[in-house]
Amino acid sequence: MEKALEKFVLTASLLMSLWLVYEYVSGRDDFLSFVEKITVYLLIFILFVLNRRTRKDAE
């Protein structure tokens, strides 16, 4: 169950990041708003990856 949740969060954060890039490139979003939103999704992704690595090292 935990691995499924991890995969879901990682996939969702990457897809949302790609969507935000699309919105910025297509001109629907201004630069500062884009940076704020993409930072949040990328931080979520990085934290989950780091959490997974530390758990693997602990085992």
WOHUFEN-V865054 format. One record per run of one state. SS is the DSSP state (helix for helix, strand for strand, loop for the rest). FROM is the first residue (numbers start at 0). LEN is the number of residues. If there is no record, write none. Layout:
# WOHUFEN-V865054
ss={SS;SS}
from={FROM;FROM}
len={LEN;LEN}
This chain:
# WOHUFEN-V865054
ss={loop;helix;loop;helix;loop}
from={0;1;25;30;58}
len={1;24;5;28;1}
